[in-house]
Amino acid sequence: MIAVAIVDDHRVIADGLERLINESGAARVTGKAYSLAGCRELLKNKPPDVLLLDISMPDGIGIDLCPEIKANYPQVKVLMLTSYGELATITRALEVGANGYVLKNSEPDELLEGICTVASGERFLCEEVTVALRKNEDSPMELTRREIELLQLIAEGYTLPQLADKMYLGINTIRSYRQKLNIKLNAHNTVQLLQNARALKLIKS
């Protein structure tokens, strides 16, 4: 029986995944966490065989936790389970140590296959991710109009509440855009984000 832990800030999703996994007969959920801090505690107390890890978390980006997990718990297989299907996000997750990548709109059987596959030591990508990687192998990175707009406003020094007002969006939506930008531009803070954006000529100097 494969021991699985779930890290997702949406409790309803985490509970649904727990039921699906427990009813499969192949795996059992041994722990759940709803933040990266909670994930660290969970791993400290009872490392699972497979960790289902979301990307957008209230206290950071799930991808950034992968190197730490690999260094401290090399036996734990990390299967990203997220709605983020952008090529840059997928690539970065795999580069920093994720053993697999499954989108949340995948079929239940595909998720269970992913759990079993990474538990056996092999890499697993859901079908949609596999297709995206093949299709976009040579494509340049692309940002949406809103992402470029947000980048420019960040460069101009606006605070989080000001950004929300300027773009007529909620603060949580702005945070989500920021996380996506950090992933796409391989940045860990605002300084890196702007440096990389300027190097790619995505914003005015």
Secondary structure, 3 states (H helix, E strand, C coil): CEEEEEECCCHHHHHHHHHHHHCCCCEEEEEEECCHHHHHHHHHHCCCCEEEECCEECCEEHHHHHHHHHHHCCCCEEEEEECCCCHHHHHHHHHCCCCEEEECCCCHHHHHHHHHHHHCCCCEECHHHHHHHHHCCCCCCCCCHHHHHHHHHHHCCCCHHHHHHHHCCCHHHHHHHHHHHHHHCCCCCHHHHHHHHHHCCCCCC
